[in-house]
Amino acid sequence: MKVQESATATSSASAGTPAAAAAPARRRRGFLRWLDLSRWVHHETAIQHLPMLLFITLLGLIYIGNAHLAETYLRRLHGVEKRLNESAWEYTVRKAEWDNLMRQSQIARLVQPLGLVESRQPPQILSADE
């Protein structure tokens, strides 16, 4: 850091202004010292790495778009699963009702108002000889 301070002091002294020579070199402390990217990044390196930065930006946009698309598909999938579960429940209820209605006692009760009664005699057997 001392080398940088002396370089800053010489550059301000070479400016030739008395105010610049009289102003003490400000020393950056802590985290602000690491924020000074001008030591590593110059105009030429920024131009040189611009295609890579654009490529990484494109990948980031694709990643974000893919995440949104996945969320949309998941919402649709959950909706379809919900409808499927409701349909399965409705099928189970209707099948139970149908099985209940198809009992012999239930059929007899339903056709009784029509005047149909259950036969108490066994069926007659027909033979081809007669």
C-alpha positions in Angstrom: 0.0 0.0 0.0 2.9 2.3 0.6 4.0 2.0 -3.0 0.6 3.1 -4.1 0.6 6.0 -1.7 4.0 7.2 -2.9 2.8 6.9 -6.5 -0.3 8.9 -5.7 1.7 11.5 -4.0 4.1 11.9 -6.9 1.3 12.0 -9.5 -0.4 14.8 -7.5 2.9 16.6 -7.0 3.6 16.4 -10.7 0.3 18.1 -11.5 2.0 21.3 -10.6 -0.9 22.8 -8.6 -0.1 23.9 -5.0 -3.5 22.7 -3.8 -2.8 19.2 -5.2 0.6 19.1 -3.6 -0.7 20.3 -0.2 -3.6 17.8 -0.1 -2.5 14.7 1.8 -2.9 11.4 0.0 -6.1 9.8 1.1 -5.7 6.3 2.2 -8.6 4.0 1.6 -9.5 1.7 4.4 -11.1 -1.7 4.8 -13.6 -2.8 2.3 -13.5 0.4 0.2 -9.9 -0.5 -0.7 -11.2 -3.7 -2.4 -13.9 -1.9 -4.3 -11.3 0.0 -6.3 -11.4 -2.1 -9.5 -9.4 0.3 -11.5 -6.2 -1.6 -10.6 -7.4 -4.7 -12.4 -10.0 -3.6 -14.9 -8.9 -1.3 -17.7 -10.7 -0.2 -20.8 -8.9 -2.8 -23.0 -9.7 -5.7 -20.7 -13.4 -4.7 -20.5 -13.6 -4.7 -24.3 -11.7 -7.9 -24.5 -14.1 -9.7 -22.1 -17.3 -8.1 -23.4 -18.3 -11.2 -25.5 -17.9 -13.5 -22.5 -20.0 -11.1 -20.4 -22.7 -11.0 -23.0 -22.6 -14.8 -23.2 -23.0 -15.1 -19.4 -25.8 -12.5 -19.5 -27.5 -14.6 -22.2 -27.1 -17.7 -20.1 -28.6 -15.9 -17.1 -31.6 -14.8 -19.1 -32.1 -18.3 -20.4 -31.9 -19.7 -16.9 -34.5 -17.2 -15.6 -36.8 -17.9 -18.6 -36.4 -21.6 -18.0 -37.3 -21.2 -14.3 -40.5 -19.3 -15.2 -41.5 -21.9 -17.8 -40.9 -24.7 -15.2 -43.1 -22.8 -12.7 -45.9 -22.5 -15.3 -45.7 -26.2 -16.1 -45.8 -27.1 -12.4 -48.9 -24.9 -11.9 -50.6 -26.7 -14.8 -49.5 -30.1 -13.5 -50.9 -29.4 -10.1 -54.2 -28.2 -11.6 -54.4 -31.4 -13.7 -53.6 -33.5 -10.6 -56.3 -31.7 -8.7 -58.9 -32.3 -11.4 -57.8 -36.0 -11.7 -58.2 -36.5 -7.9 -61.7 -34.9 -8.1 -62.6 -37.1 -11.0 -61.4 -40.2 -9.2 -63.4 -39.3 -6.1 -66.5 -38.7 -8.2 -66.0 -42.0 -10.0 -65.7 -43.8 -6.6 -68.9 -42.2 -5.3 -70.9 -42.9 -8.5 -69.7 -46.5 -8.6 -70.7 -47.1 -5.0 -74.1 -45.6 -5.7 -74.5 -47.8 -8.8 -73.4 -51.0 -6.9 -76.0 -50.1 -4.2 -78.7 -49.7 -6.8 -77.9 -53.0 -8.6 -78.7 -55.1 -5.6 -81.7 -57.4 -6.0 -83.6 -55.8 -3.1 -83.0 -52.3 -4.4 -84.2 -53.2 -7.9 -87.4 -54.8 -6.4 -88.1 -51.7 -4.4 -87.6 -49.5 -7.5 -89.9 -51.5 -9.8 -92.6 -52.0 -7.2 -94.5 -48.8 -8.1 -94.7 -50.0 -11.7 -96.6 -53.1 -10.5 -93.8 -55.5 -11.1 -93.3 -58.1 -8.3 -90.6 -60.7 -7.8 -91.7 -64.2 -8.7 -91.7 -66.7 -5.9 -91.8 -69.8 -8.2 -88.7 -71.2 -9.7 -88.4 -70.8 -13.5 -89.9 -73.5 -15.7 -87.4 -75.5 -17.7 -88.3 -75.9 -21.4 -87.1 -78.9 -23.3 -86.8 -79.3 -27.1 -88.7 -82.6 -27.1 -92.1 -81.2 -26.4 
